[in-house]
Amino acid sequence: MHYGTIPGVTKPVARLIQGTVMIGSDKLEYSFGLLDDIFALGGNAFDAAHVYGNGDNERTLGRWIESRGVRDRVVLITKGAHHNQDRRRVTPFDITADLHDSLARLRTEYIDLYLLHRDDPAVPVGPIVEVLNEHLSAGRIHAFGGSNWSHTRIEEANDYAAQRGLQGFAVASPHFSLAVQVKEPWPNCVSLTGDANADARAYYARTGIPLLTWSSLAGGFFSGRFRPDNLDTFTAYLDRLCVDSYCYPENFARLERTRALAEALDLPPEDLDQLTIECFDISHTMGEATVASCVVFDQNAMQTGQYRRFNIQTVSDGDDYEAMKEALTRRAARIAKEEVPHPDVWVIDGGKGQVGIAAQVLAEAGLHDIVLFGSAKGVERKKGMEQIVFPNREDTVRLPADHPGLHLIQQMQDEAHRFAIQGHRAKRAKAREGSALDDIEGIGPRKRAALLKQFGSVRGIASASVEDIKRVPGISDELAERIYGVLH
């Protein structure tokens, strides 16, 4: 089991959180057996809700925790302030009432992580943040967050908290899956999936707020039971939710593309719903201004908010192997420290040499579970002729030109190449701007910095008059004339 951390929660949190909507007092043997099995496998985080089973869900979970004596070893997550048929119920009064109910039902004095099950944008964030901080100070909850809260409302709440020295939302719990939620399964759901939610994904990538995402398997869409030709045969409530929310042509196409890549590369099909791929490339001009790129493919889309560039510092002679090694080593170190999400696959733009370097980096970092391959375009760098290269394997794989898996690899390579070139050109332009000043006698680092601060760039200096240049602190009349003469 892998574990993460949540600000305010004093225990490690299992990255697989067990939902409890299926347990109840009418099936205690099954419920306790399920919870025992999860706990034995290292699962220490359990998610409940005030609204589940009209309270029976929390009561059953509380009885199990008490009977097993494991309260200090489990991370208890529950949710309150769900809407009902009469009103939205996201008020300080309802939050407090639901919390006290949950504490009693769960037979505990505190909740490790308390989530607001829904939001009501008509209610100002101030009173909500204030009452949650009151319960935090009283020790009833150790951290709080929002389930089905938009990222803009969470940002608003956290800004309010920061301005007043209060605690903000520690986590968010939206829907996130490989399958786009075309129709929400219940009212007022919030999803991060799809092009429409790119801004939300970028916000969480930028802020690093932990995400406790629900329905990552899209209600069973990835089980293989649901096909375009049998959707009318499902009648059970949860099955119909899956059909109505996820069973659309665009999602079947996503599933097919990802399955095709997984099959081609011998990836386990059970990981399809969580397939995260990082693709790396190098860009330079005759060894000048070398930059490496890392682009991220996750949930069947390029995640631009997670892209990273690496200014290569140890290589100056155009050695692509050493440049790639530096970039991969730096990335692997961050993965090993859990500073960035753990990917499933690394794709290297290159052949056996680059893949061998990558394999060495992964081994030294202890990242043995990352699938690795390279995509070599050959001398002509012609699309459709890519060879898939694996470490410790002599033969290569060539996918047909119309193979969906190849199209995905090409998309990632093109994006990695674009992102690397963009960074390289910016770095080269900056270096060349600086060298134009460095060649002028009498300009050292301090005067160079003063000129760039005043005019923004070498182009800005060149467009300035001699009188303007003279006004920069430290620039004499003689030096101003010299600068003007060199740049014109």
LINPENOR-V780947 format. One record per residue. N is the residue number from 1. RES is the residue in three letters. PHI is phi in whole degrees, 0 to 359 (none if undefined). PSI is psi in radians with two decimals (999 if undefined). Layout:
BEGIN
N RES PHI PSI
N RES PHI PSI
END
This chain:
BEGIN
1 MET none 2.38
2 HIS 264 2.56
3 TYR 233 2.67
4 GLY 231 -3.03
5 THR 233 2.60
6 ILE 231 2.22
7 PRO 307 2.24
8 GLY 97 -0.45
9 VAL 270 2.15
10 THR 275 -0.08
11 LYS 249 2.69
12 PRO 296 2.54
13 VAL 246 2.12
14 ALA 302 2.36
15 ARG 287 -0.31
16 LEU 259 1.92
17 ILE 262 2.23
18 GLN 276 2.11
19 GLY 285 2.74
20 THR 232 0.28
21 VAL 297 -0.36
22 MET 270 -0.09
23 ILE 266 2.82
24 GLY 186 2.82
25 SER 290 -0.31
26 ASP 278 -0.08
27 LYS 217 1.04
28 LEU 297 -0.71
29 GLU 298 -0.82
30 TYR 297 -0.81
31 SER 296 -0.85
32 PHE 294 -0.63
33 GLY 296 -0.74
34 LEU 298 -0.84
35 LEU 296 -0.66
36 ASP 299 -0.77
37 ASP 295 -0.76
38 ILE 298 -0.78
39 PHE 296 -0.68
40 ALA 295 -0.49
41 LEU 275 0.03
42 GLY 101 0.00
43 GLY 284 1.99
44 ASN 244 0.07
45 ALA 243 2.21
46 PHE 232 2.33
47 ASP 249 2.16
48 ALA 233 -2.99
49 ALA 198 2.57
50 HIS 302 -0.59
51 VAL 275 -0.30
52 TYR 294 2.18
53 GLY 59 0.47
54 ASN 53 0.62
55 GLY 101 -0.32
56 ASP 295 -0.57
57 ASN 301 -0.90
58 GLU 295 -0.69
59 ARG 298 -0.72
60 THR 293 -0.76
61 LEU 297 -0.74
62 GLY 298 -0.69
63 ARG 296 -0.69
64 TRP 295 -0.82
65 ILE 301 -0.77
66 GLU 293 -0.76
67 SER 292 -0.50
68 ARG 267 -0.18
69 GLY 63 0.73
70 VAL 243 0.32
71 ARG 303 -0.64
72 ASP 279 0.00
73 ARG 244 -0.07
74 VAL 245 2.63
75 VAL 261 1.95
76 LEU 264 2.07
77 ILE 244 2.22
78 THR 218 2.91
79 LYS 231 2.58
80 GLY 219 -3.11
81 ALA 63 0.71
82 HIS 280 2.57
83 HIS 295 2.71
84 ASN 234 -2.99
85 GLN 291 -0.32
86 ASP 262 -0.62
87 ARG 199 3.03
88 ARG 277 -0.45
89 ARG 64 0.45
90 VAL 256 1.34
91 THR 225 2.79
92 PRO 306 -0.69
93 PHE 298 -0.86
94 ASP 292 -0.68
95 ILE 301 -0.80
96 THR 294 -0.78
97 ALA 297 -0.80
98 ASP 295 -0.69
99 LEU 298 -0.78
100 HIS 295 -0.66
101 ASP 302 -0.84
102 SER 296 -0.71
103 LEU 300 -0.74
104 ALA 292 -0.79
105 ARG 296 -0.70
106 LEU 277 -0.07
107 ARG 57 0.83
108 THR 219 2.79
109 GLU 267 -0.20
110 TYR 207 2.71
111 ILE 251 2.24
112 ASP 298 -0.77
113 LEU 218 2.06
114 TYR 251 2.21
115 LEU 246 2.44
116 LEU 279 2.08
117 HIS 292 -0.53
118 ARG 218 3.02
119 ASP 237 2.79
120 ASP 227 1.69
121 PRO 302 -0.27
122 ALA 284 -0.27
123 VAL 266 2.22
124 PRO 300 2.59
125 VAL 289 -0.44
126 GLY 306 -1.02
127 PRO 300 -0.56
128 ILE 293 -0.85
129 VAL 298 -0.70
130 GLU 297 -0.84
131 VAL 291 -0.62
132 LEU 295 -0.64
133 ASN 292 -0.57
134 GLU 298 -0.79
135 HIS 291 -0.57
136 LEU 297 -0.83
137 SER 296 -0.59
138 ALA 281 -0.11
139 GLY 83 0.12
140 ARG 287 -0.51
141 ILE 227 2.65
142 HIS 257 -0.37
143 ALA 198 2.82
144 PHE 216 2.84
145 GLY 200 -2.96
146 GLY 232 2.25
147 SER 260 2.23
148 ASN 62 0.66
149 TRP 257 2.41
150 SER 290 2.72
151 HIS 294 -0.49
152 THR 290 -0.64
153 ARG 289 -0.66
154 ILE 295 -0.71
155 GLU 298 -0.73
156 GLU 297 -0.78
157 ALA 296 -0.72
158 ASN 288 -0.57
159 ASP 295 -0.74
160 TYR 300 -0.79
161 ALA 295 -0.78
162 ALA 297 -0.66
163 GLN 291 -0.31
164 ARG 242 0.20
165 GLY 69 0.49
166 LEU 255 2.92
167 GLN 280 2.46
168 GLY 257 -2.98
169 PHE 292 2.15
170 ALA 278 -0.49
171 VAL 217 2.92
172 ALA 231 2.61
173 SER 227 1.37
174 PRO 263 3.10
175 HIS 281 2.46
176 PHE 205 2.18
177 SER 203 2.87
178 LEU 296 -0.53
179 ALA 267 2.32
180 VAL 287 2.37
181 GLN 278 1.62
182 VAL 292 -0.71
183 LYS 231 2.25
184 GLU 294 2.39
185 PRO 290 -0.54
186 TRP 224 2.79
187 PRO 297 2.55
188 ASN 65 0.64
189 CYS 275 2.64
190 VAL 238 2.26
191 SER 239 2.65
192 LEU 256 -0.06
193 THR 276 2.60
194 GLY 93 2.87
195 ASP 299 -0.58
196 ALA 295 -0.33
197 ASN 248 0.40
198 ALA 299 -0.67
199 ASP 297 -0.68
200 ALA 295 -0.76
201 ARG 297 -0.71
202 ALA 296 -0.66
203 TYR 298 -0.81
204 TYR 289 -0.59
205 ALA 295 -0.66
206 ARG 287 -0.71
207 THR 272 -0.40
208 GLY 74 0.25
209 ILE 296 2.20
210 PRO 299 2.51
211 LEU 246 2.22
212 LEU 251 1.49
213 THR 275 2.53
214 TRP 249 2.74
215 SER 55 0.78
216 SER 294 -0.39
217 LEU 267 0.16
218 ALA 54 0.83
219 GLY 62 0.44
220 GLY 99 0.06
221 PHE 304 -0.61
222 PHE 269 0.15
223 SER 285 -0.29
224 GLY 93 -0.12
225 ARG 284 -0.50
226 PHE 262 2.13
227 ARG 229 2.72
228 PRO 304 -0.44
229 ASP 265 0.03
230 ASN 230 0.27
231 LEU 293 -0.45
232 ASP 285 -0.17
233 THR 273 -0.16
234 PHE 270 2.28
235 THR 236 -0.40
236 ALA 296 2.64
237 TYR 303 -0.91
238 LEU 292 -0.61
239 ASP 296 -0.73
240 ARG 295 -0.61
241 LEU 300 -0.77
242 CYS 298 -0.81
243 VAL 300 -0.82
244 ASP 289 -0.52
245 SER 267 -0.60
246 TYR 234 -0.35
247 CYS 275 1.34
248 TYR 230 2.73
249 PRO 308 -0.72
250 GLU 297 -0.62
251 ASN 284 -0.66
252 PHE 297 -0.61
253 ALA 293 -0.72
254 ARG 299 -0.79
255 LEU 299 -0.73
256 GLU 294 -0.75
257 ARG 298 -0.79
258 THR 289 -0.68
259 ARG 296 -0.68
260 ALA 297 -0.75
261 LEU 294 -0.77
262 ALA 299 -0.76
263 GLU 294 -0.69
264 ALA 294 -0.55
265 LEU 253 0.21
266 ASP 58 0.66
267 LEU 273 2.54
268 PRO 294 2.24
269 PRO 296 -0.41
270 GLU 290 -0.19
271 ASP 265 0.05
272 LEU 301 -0.63
273 ASP 289 -0.25
274 GLN 237 0.30
275 LEU 295 1.99
276 THR 244 2.18
277 ILE 238 2.33
278 GLU 247 2.32
279 CYS 239 2.35
280 PHE 240 2.54
281 ASP 212 2.86
282 ILE 235 2.49
283 SER 221 2.38
284 HIS 196 2.96
285 THR 238 1.82
286 MET 52 0.70
287 GLY 85 -0.06
288 GLU 271 2.41
289 ALA 53 0.93
290 THR 290 2.27
291 VAL 227 2.39
292 ALA 252 2.65
293 SER 237 2.64
294 CYS 227 2.01
295 VAL 249 2.66
296 VAL 238 2.25
297 PHE 250 2.14
298 ASP 210 2.51
299 GLN 52 0.69
300 ASN 64 0.53
301 ALA 207 2.67
302 MET 286 2.20
303 GLN 261 1.47
304 THR 299 -0.50
305 GLY 292 -0.26
306 GLN 257 0.01
307 TYR 297 2.59
308 ARG 219 2.55
309 ARG 247 2.69
310 PHE 234 2.02
311 ASN 284 1.95
312 ILE 288 2.20
313 GLN 250 -0.39
314 THR 260 -0.04
315 VAL 233 2.30
316 SER 227 0.05
317 ASP 247 0.29
318 GLY 79 0.35
319 ASP 283 1.74
320 ASP 297 -0.61
321 TYR 297 -0.84
322 GLU 291 -0.61
323 ALA 296 -0.77
324 MET 297 -0.69
325 LYS 298 -0.75
326 GLU 297 -0.81
327 ALA 297 -0.80
328 LEU 294 -0.65
329 THR 296 -0.74
330 ARG 294 -0.71
331 ARG 293 -0.76
332 ALA 298 -0.64
333 ALA 297 -0.70
334 ARG 290 -0.64
335 ILE 295 -0.78
336 ALA 298 -0.56
337 LYS 273 0.04
338 GLU 60 0.55
339 GLU 277 -0.33
340 VAL 226 2.76
341 PRO 302 2.56
342 HIS 279 2.02
343 PRO 281 2.83
344 ASP 270 -0.56
345 VAL 221 2.46
346 TRP 249 2.27
347 VAL 247 2.18
348 ILE 253 2.25
349 ASP 283 1.67
350 GLY 159 -3.14
351 GLY 257 -2.59
352 LYS 298 -0.62
353 GLY 296 -0.88
354 GLN 295 -0.69
355 VAL 294 -0.65
356 GLY 298 -0.72
357 ILE 299 -0.80
358 ALA 298 -0.72
359 ALA 298 -0.69
360 GLN 296 -0.75
361 VAL 298 -0.80
362 LEU 297 -0.70
363 ALA 295 -0.77
364 GLU 293 -0.51
365 ALA 273 -0.10
366 GLY 75 0.37
367 LEU 263 1.20
368 HIS 280 -0.19
369 ASP 266 0.00
370 ILE 274 2.13
371 VAL 288 2.37
372 LEU 233 2.35
373 PHE 204 2.82
374 GLY 243 2.74
375 SER 237 1.87
376 ALA 261 2.15
377 LYS 273 -0.17
378 GLY 82 3.11
379 VAL 298 -0.71
380 GLU 278 -0.19
381 ARG 49 0.86
382 LYS 263 2.29
383 LYS 294 2.47
384 GLY 92 -0.17
385 MET 251 0.22
386 GLU 297 2.48
387 GLN 251 2.24
388 ILE 273 2.11
389 VAL 248 2.30
390 PHE 246 2.64
391 PRO 290 2.56
392 ASN 57 0.60
393 ARG 213 2.19
394 GLU 285 -0.72
395 ASP 282 2.75
396 THR 242 2.92
397 VAL 244 2.28
398 ARG 245 2.03
399 LEU 276 2.56
400 PRO 303 2.64
401 ALA 300 -0.45
402 ASP 261 0.24
403 HIS 286 2.26
404 PRO 301 -0.59
405 GLY 295 -0.69
406 LEU 295 -0.69
407 HIS 300 -0.65
408 LEU 292 -0.75
409 ILE 299 -0.77
410 GLN 298 -0.72
411 GLN 299 -0.77
412 MET 293 -0.75
413 GLN 297 -0.77
414 ASP 300 -0.73
415 GLU 290 -0.71
416 ALA 296 -0.71
417 HIS 296 -0.81
418 ARG 300 -0.78
419 PHE 291 -0.63
420 ALA 292 -0.79
421 ILE 298 -0.74
422 GLN 302 -0.79
423 GLY 292 -0.70
424 HIS 298 -0.78
425 ARG 296 -0.70
426 ALA 295 -0.72
427 LYS 293 -0.72
428 ARG 295 -0.74
429 ALA 297 -0.71
430 LYS 295 -0.73
431 ALA 295 -0.68
432 ARG 287 -0.57
433 GLU 299 -0.80
434 GLY 296 -0.65
435 SER 293 -0.52
436 ALA 298 -0.63
437 LEU 282 -0.63
438 ASP 298 -0.44
439 ASP 280 -0.11
440 ILE 268 2.15
441 GLU 299 2.33
442 GLY 99 -0.10
443 ILE 255 2.01
444 GLY 255 -3.02
445 PRO 303 -0.69
446 ARG 289 -0.74
447 LYS 290 -0.62
448 ARG 298 -0.78
449 ALA 295 -0.68
450 ALA 294 -0.70
451 LEU 294 -0.77
452 LEU 291 -0.59
453 LYS 295 -0.67
454 GLN 286 -0.72
455 PHE 248 -0.14
456 GLY 88 -0.56
457 SER 195 2.96
458 VAL 296 -0.64
459 ARG 299 -0.69
460 GLY 295 -0.67
461 ILE 294 -0.73
462 ALA 296 -0.51
463 SER 274 -0.09
464 ALA 276 2.71
465 SER 278 2.92
466 VAL 301 -0.70
467 GLU 297 -0.69
468 ASP 296 -0.75
469 ILE 295 -0.64
470 LYS 299 -0.49
471 ARG 284 -0.22
472 VAL 289 2.23
473 PRO 306 2.27
474 GLY 93 -0.12
475 ILE 261 2.00
476 SER 283 2.95
477 ASP 299 -0.76
478 GLU 296 -0.76
479 LEU 291 -0.61
480 ALA 298 -0.73
481 GLU 297 -0.71
482 ARG 294 -0.75
483 ILE 298 -0.81
484 TYR 300 -0.72
485 GLY 293 -0.72
486 VAL 293 -0.68
487 LEU 275 -0.02
488 HIS 241 999
END
